[in-house]
Amino acid sequence: MFLRGRGELDDELNKRAWRDTLRRFALRPAALDGARYARFAKFLAHHGMIKSAGAVSDHAIELALVE
């Protein structure tokens, strides 16, 4: 899904980033650290990589685990 329609992202950097982060997502797929997402969005906005940080809820949701 990440690459669909964005062939320019199919490069070595993104392949390495995916390999490095996949383990984190696979260990706790429902984990969401809202404060960390907010800090990262502010970082991206500060460096001009995105226009504005926006709300975490615009980018991520926290899933409830059913036991």
RAFEN-V378211 format. One record per backbone hydrogen bond with DSSP energy under -0.5 kcal/mol. NH is the residue of the N-H (numbers start at 1). CO is the residue of the C=O. Records with the same first field share a line. If there is no record, write none. Layout:
# RAFEN-V378211
NH = CO, CO
This chain:
# RAFEN-V378211
6 = 3
9 = 6
10 = 7
11 = 9
15 = 11
16 = 12
17 = 13
18 = 14
19 = 15
20 = 16
21 = 17
22 = 18
23 = 19
25 = 21
26 = 22
27 = 23
28 = 24
31 = 28
34 = 32
37 = 33
38 = 34
39 = 35
40 = 36
41 = 37
42 = 38
43 = 39
44 = 40
45 = 41
46 = 42
47 = 43
48 = 45
49 = 44
50 = 44
58 = 55
59 = 56
60 = 56
63 = 30, 61
67 = 65
